[in-house]
Amino acid sequence: MSLKQKVFKEAINTVVASKNLRSMAVKQLDRMIYKSNIEKEGTPALPKEKLQKYQYLTAILHTVSRNLDKGYIKPKVTRKMISVFTTGDKLITSREGRLNPVKEAYKEKYGIYPPLFGVISPTKSCNLQCTGCYATSDKTSRAQLEYEVTRRVIRETHDLFHSRFCTISGGEPFMYRSDGKTIFDIFEEFDDMFFLVYTNGTLIDDRVAARLAELGNVTPCISVEGFEKHTDERRGKGVHHKILNAITALQKEGIPYGVSITATSHNVDVLLEEDFYDYYFRDLGISYLFQFQMMPVGRGKEVIDLMITPQQRVDLFHLWKKLLAERRYPVADFWNSGALTDGCLAYGRWHGYFYVNWHGNVMPCVFVPFYEDNVHDLYERGLTLADALHSDLFKRGRKWQVEHGFSNPHCKKNGLMPCSIKDHFDNFKENILTGNARAENPNAEEMRNDPVYADILREYDRELERLTQQIFDEEYLADILKEAAV
């Protein structure tokens, strides 16, 4: 570990352990984050993208510090999290100063570095039935991965990609049961990995929270729809109250937690008000917020009508900038926050991810419901996850990412339209989706073949481009264009 890394780790430990020295350590870390992002040379990121990455990271720092002061996060829980983040995949070099040998071996074999993490949905089953659910989950869903298959997927993520981070989704992950095992057995075995779990929160009680605190390598991300009214309308009466009970249990044990929310036509007005973010960050003590946007799968009226308009999306973008810069709230919108991730995260790209669902289908993204490979078939043939990430579907997606500007300083296209499928549907069908790609469900097949659906997204993309191209040119490319003109 380099001197810089040691100083960074010591500063983090001081933030967690010492209330008296916390303010000073936060300032030190803030300066280090600023220098490592703003002053970093040799990166394809634009100056405004660097600034927003810094703003996001420092927002996390200040939010966690605030929650430590309030007692919502306890040092005994976060010490394990610190260990995972400062000795695992987050370190760029080994103790000898060489690049990570596992990742170098992967690059030597496949020509690119491995993805940063995987998203695994081991079960489709859920105790709720939310309108417009991307997974179409409910209580009757029985599809799930056998425990040993789930374990192998995460083992390969750990060993082949040297990943120390994994997202667990669903269905409802805390309902997972297979061969006498639960999701807690995964958390316990892979104790050098950090897990983010998307959950509806209704199954988190004092017992579950105590187990999570004991493990120390899991953060729950609880799904909400707004305030109580909107959450109960989409998720069921009384769900918001159960979420508050879950948060109380997590606070008691000192576990960092966040919320996720999907922007729809029903709640977008709430999401455009700063009071919503104050409620969750200031009043309920969340440490992060992930915002999604309704991705229609199939053209059923109830789903199409839930989409927000391009103008509403732009309005959310402007608010996101304010929340980062002025309120220091760590909000990430996976459609509006392309600056934080260098664009589309999917297709198993370097610093990106892949998705494996309850059937074992290996997909580019949670919101791209097509696949060429299934882990059961791969394992029967003696192959691995890495082989799935180099299918034509994945390679075509990565090719588009480079053409759109990822790791390509000579080509920076509209970063406010980062999604390969929702923001560029025609291109997705013509240049990414392969003839061998299979639809994950009947609604996805409708996406591929229905001309009415295509017309809806085509018009959406045209209007979004009209609204965002000038913003991107003026806010992100202006400095680069000025330099080129000199």
N, C-alpha and C positions, 0 to 999 in steps of 0.2 A: 504494500500500500504506500502510495506516495505521500510526501509531507502535506500536500494540498488536501488529499483525501482524509488524512488523519485529522487535520484542523477542522475539516468539514464535519467529520463524525463527532469530534469532541464538542463542537458548537451545537450539534443536534442533541447530544446527550445533556448538555447544559440547559437547553430550552426545556427539555422534558423533566429533568430532575431538580432544578433549582429555581424556585419562584423569585428569589431575590436577584438572581443574575439573568433571569429570562429575558428581560428587555434588552440588555446589552448583547446577549447571544443572538437574539433575533436580528438586531441591527447588523451584527457581523455576518450572519447568514444571508441577510438581504444583499449586502455588498458582494458577497461571493456569487450569489445567484445572478446578480446584475452583470458582473464581470464575465461569468461563464456563458451568458446568453448574448448580451449586447456587444461585448468586445470580442466575441469568438470569431476567428478568421477561418476562411476556407469552407464556409457553409453556404449552400445554395439558398438559404432563407433570406427573404427580403428584410430590410431594416424594420419595417412595421411588423412583420411576422416575428422577428426577434424580440421586439418590444412587448408584443402581446404574450409571447411565451414567458418572458420575465414577469409580466404582470400576473399571469396565472399562477406561476410557482410561488411568487411572494404572497399572493392572496391565500394560497394553501398554508403557507408559513404563519401568517398573521391570524388566520382563522383557527388553526390548531393551537396557537399560543393563547388565543382568547378562550378556547374551550378548556385548555389546561387550567387557566386561571379560575374558571367557573367550576371546575371539578367534574366536567362532563367526560373528560379523558383523564385516565389515571396512569401515572408513570409505569406501574407494574405491568400494564398491558402493552404499552407502547415500546418498551425496551426490546421485546421480541421483534416487533415490526421494524424497529431501527436496525436490528441485526440483519434481517432479511434484505432491507433496502440498501444497506451500506457494505454488505459482503457478497451479495449475489450478483444478479444480472445488471444492476445499476452501475457497477464498476466497469470501466472501459478496459482497463489493463489488469494483468495478473501481478503478483508480487514481484516478479522478475522484470516487469515493465513491458513484457511482450503482449501482443494482442491475444485475446482468449483463444486457446488452441482448438476448442470444440467448434467455435464459430468459424475459425480460419479453415478447419477441415471441411466444414459444410460448404464454405465458399469455394474451396478448391474443387469440390466434387460437382457443385451445382451452378457455380458462377455468380451467386449472390449470397449475401448474408442471410441467416435464418430469421423468421419472424420473432418479434419480441414476446408475444404471448398468444394463447389460444382462448377461445370462448367455447365452453362445453355445456351442453344442455343434457344432463343424464336422464331426465324424465320429462315427459310431456304433461304428466298429471298435475292438476292444480285444484285447490279447494275453492277457487273463485272462477267466474266466467265473465270476463270483462269484454265489453263491446269493442270490436276492432282489434282484438288480441292478435299480434303477428304470428303467434304460435298456435292459434285456435285451440287453446288448452281449456280443459274443464275437468270436473270430477270423474267423468267416465273415461278419460284418456288413460290408456294402459301402456302405451309405447314407452319403452325405456331401454337403456343400455344395461346389460349385465354388469355386475360390479367389476369383474376382472377385465372387461373391455374398457370401462371407464378408467380403471387404474392404469391400463396399458397406454391409453391415449395420453394421460397426464404424465406417465413415466417417459414416453417418447418426447413429449413437449419438454420435459426436464432434461433428458439426456441428449437427444439429438439436436435440439435447438439451444440448449443451455439456458432455457427460460426459467426465471424464478418468479414469474407472475402468471396467474391464471384467473379468468373470469368464469364463474359458474352461473348459468342462467336456467331457464326452464320454459314452461312449467314452473312449479314451485320447488326449488331445490331442497327445502327442508321436509318435503314429502318423499324424497327418494329412499327406497328400500329395495335391496337386492341381495340375495344369498345371505341374509342375516346382517347385512352391512348398511350403513347410512353414509351420508355425505361427510359426517364427522370423521369417519374412518379415513377418508381421503385427506382431510385437513391434518389429521394426526400423523399419517405416514409421511406426507410431504411437508415436514415441518420446517424445511428451509425455503419453502415457497410462500408467497403472499397471495391470498385469495380475496377477490371481490365478488360478493354474492348478490345478484339481483333477486329480490324477494318481495312478496306482497306484505310481509311483516306480521301477518296475523298469527303465525306459529311461533313467534319469538316471545317466550315468557321468561320468568326468572331462571328457570332451569337451563334453557337454551343459552341465555346470556351468560350465565356462570360458566358453561362449557366453552363458549367462545372466548371468554376472558382467560380461562385456563390455557387454551391453545395459543392465543396471542398472535395468530397469523391470518385473521379473517376480519374484513370489514363488511357489514351488511349495507346494501344500497336499497332502500325501501321505496317502492313505487307509490306515487301519489298522483292525483289529477288536479290539484289546486288546494283550496281549503276544504273543509268538511263536506260542503254541499256537492262540489264537483267530484270529489273522491267517491262519495257514497253513490252518486248517480251512475258512475261508470263501473264501479267495483262492487257495489252492494251496500245496503243499509247497515250502518254500524261499523264499517271497515275502518273509517278514519279514527274512531274511538279505539279500536284494537291497535292501530298504528301508534297512537299516543301511548298506550300501555307498553308497547314494544320499546319505544324510545325511552320511557321511564326505566325499564329493565336494563337497557343498554347503558344509560347514564349511571345507574347504580353500580354497574361493574366497570365503568370507565372505558368502554369500547368506542373507538371512533366509528361514526356511521354517517351515511349521506342519504340523499333521496334522488330518485330518477322520476322524470315526468315526460309524458308525450304531449306535445303541442297539437291540439285539435281545434276545429272550428268552435267547439263547445267551451273550451277553457282559455283560448288565446287572449281574450280581453284581460283575464286575471294575470296571465303571464307577462303582460305588458305593463303591469303595475309594480312599482318597487316594493310595495307593502307585502307582496307575496314572498319575495326573497328575504325581507326583514323578518317575517314570521318564522321561516325555517332556519335561517342562519342565526338571528339574534335571539328569538324566543325559544326555539326547539334545539338549538345547539348542533346543527348538522355541520360536518367538516367539508362537504363538497356537494355539488348538485350537477347531475347529468341531465341534459335536455335532449329529447328526441323529437322527431317530427313524424306525424303519421305517414307511413309508407303504405299506400293502398295495394293490397294484393287481391286481384279480382275487382270487378267494377260494380259490385253490389252497392246499391244506393247508400246504405248506412255507412259503408267504408269510404266511398268517394266523397260523400258529404262531410266526413270528418277531416278531410285535408284542409290545412290552412292555405290561404292564398299567397301568391308570390309577394304581394305588398305586405302582408302580415309577417311573412318571413323576414323581409328587409327591416321592418319595424323591430322585430326581435333582435336582429343583428345590431342595430344601433343601441338598443338597451343593453345587450351583452357587453359591448365596448364600455359603456358607462359603469356597469356593475364591476367590471375588472379594474378599470382605471381609478374610479372614484370611491366605490364602496368596498373594494378589496374582497369581493365575494368570488370564490373559485367555482365559476359556472362554466361548463363546457357543453356547447351545443354541437352535436356531431354533424350538422349540416352548415351551421353558420360559423363554426370555430375551426375551419380548415387550416387557419394560420398556426394553430397549436400542434397539429399533427402532420404538417406538410402535405395536406390534402387527404385523399381517400386512404383509409387505413387497411382496406381489405386485401384479398388475394394473396395472403401470406407474404407480403413484402417485408423488406428490412424495416424494423421498427413498427411493423404492422401486425396483423393477426389473421387467423383463420377460424372457421366455425365447424364444430361437429355436433350434430343434433342427436336426439333420442333414438333415431333409426340407425345411427352410425354414418349418415351421409356427411361428406366433407364438403362444405360450402364456402364460397369466398367471403361471405358476410352474413350476419343474422338477417339482413334485409335483402339478400340476393338468394332467392329460394330455388337455386339450380345447382346440380352437382354432376360430376363424372365418376367419382369414386366413393366407395363405402368401406369403412374400416373393417367390417367383417370379411368382405371379399379380399381386401388387401392382405389381411393377416393370414387368410387361407392360402394365399399365393406366396407367402413369405416376404411380403413387402411391408413398408412402413408408412407413417403419415407423410414423411418427406416425399414419397413418390406421388401422393395425392396433390401436394403443393406444386408439382411440376407437370400437372395435366395441362392440356391446351387451354382449358377455361381459365385456369389461374395465370398461365403465362400471357394470355391475351390481355387479361385484366392488368397485369403489371406493365405490359407494353403501353397500354393506354395511360397509366399513371405517369410514366416517364414522359410521354408525349404531352401530358397535361401540366407537367412542371415538377413532379417529384424528383428530387436529387438531380435536377437539370437546370442549372443557372441560366442557360441560354434560351430556355423556353418556359415562361411563366404565364400560363393562361389563367382565366378567371378563377381565382381561388375562392370566390364566394359561390361557386357552383362545383363543389368537390365530389359530389356523389356520382358514381359511375352509372347507376341505374335510374335514380329518380331525376337527376339533373341533366342526363344525356341519354334518354331512353332509346332514341333512334340508333345512336352509336352503339349502345349496349347490345341491341338486337342484331345489328349488322356486323359488328367488328369484335365483340367479346363473347357473346353467347354462341357456343359451338353446336354443331349438329348432334354431337354425342351427349350433350348436356341434357340431363333429365330433370323434369319439374319435380319439386319436392312434394307438391300436393296439387289437387285439381285447380285451385285458385291460381297457382303459379302457371299452370298450363294455359289458363285463360289469359293471363298476362302476355304470354308469348304469341297467342294466336288471335286475340280479339282486336279488330281494327278500331272499335269504339274506345277501348281502353288506351290504345296507342294514341289516338287523337287527343284524348284528355291530357295525357302526359306531354305530348308534343306541344300543345298550346301552353301548358304550364312552363315548360322549358323556355319557350320563346319569350314569354312575358318576364320570367325570372332573369334571363339574359338582358333584356331591355332595361330592367330596373337596376341590375348589379354591375354591369360592365363599366359604366362610368365611375361608380364608387370605387371599384377595384383599381382602375387606372389612376384615379386621383389620390386615393389613400395609400395604395401599396406600390404602385409603379412610378409615381411621380419623381421620386429621388433618382431612380435608375434611368428614367428617360432624360432627366436633366443632365446626368453624367454623360450619357451617350451623346447628347447634343453639344457638349463642350469640346 
